[in-house]
């Protein structure tokens, strides 16, 4: 870092958050790319914009006591990080996973602020969750946990205050239980959650949105270089909503998808994953809550690799859709030496800093998650609009809006990168473009609203 103001804030962030590696990683990546805009906006420093951007407006941390089916008591920790409300109510998902801690949620909240700004919709950024893992728990245990979680969280959220949604391990089932408890305590029926079931205010296409949006974004990147997905060999990691709907859209566009994974390992299908096979995976993961290894038993054209990552498979395009830091510098080197041409992130911060730098140095098409996975939260924004209007739009209408939002995000990141000189010959740095574009809108709103 060269800019003195950026450097000073980075030193402050490191000193203040020394025990939060994921948070530091997210901030470092953003601050390094903001230098050109900080040079051009002298008003940022006297308004302490960077200092305020890196400090969440509010962090709520609470005890979540719950009882298992055998009558034993358990305690987990719940959180909501209300990061920034300059451009709209706090908005972002809840994650239930053992790895959840303040560092993870602060990194996710920080990313969410910039991501939500890119969507063009009026949403601030927040994130929350718990170190509770729903895997292996009965529906009733999950329900009791969700009700207890909401018995505290309800007082901090609201349709015009903070609107949570799903994230890792929080899907329709969990959102239904939490929404029900909120409604019961508050005695009001509002759009306080997104990702709701279709019978109680959810939006069509919300489930598909992050995966579809990711591929719409990547399609625009390919268009810019006169290419498309026809015949491209694609590796996808993960097997949740983001991964399966990204794979579905890739298949529709003529690509060959050869992998899916979970935290235990990955499957490689030499014949390519078809729509029928994907439907089977959705049932496996969404209903039976099984492991991806079962795929290899079911489909003989495939093989299961225990404890391995999909990045060792030769491909044209790679889509990390599982979790943070799933793609390390060494994985990036393997992908690059196998000739990867495009990497677009469906997960939040799936590539570590070494991997990001390897992709940028190699000048391939590389889309950072906060731009390319913004379709999920963008469609949450559309769900909020439908709830406020007391109307439901058709699938076609929502999909069309999602598509045009993703084209807009792409063009905004691309044009901003060019405007701020983040290019090298034909190479356009989407990381810098997305970070700067997302940041400028939030910073401008913060300055206009005074010292708050
Ligand atoms: N958890 C998703 C994300 O990381 C969606 C959040 C939302 O819909 O509010 O963007």
Boltz pocket constraint, residues with backbone or C-beta under 6 A from the ligand:
constraints:
  - pocket:
      binder: B
      contacts: [[A, 91], [A, 92], [A, 93], [A, 94], [A, 163], [A, 164], [A, 165], [A, 166], [A, 167], [A, 168], [A, 194], [A, 348], [A, 373], [A, 374], [A, 376], [A, 377], [A, 378], [A, 380]]
      max_distance: 6.0
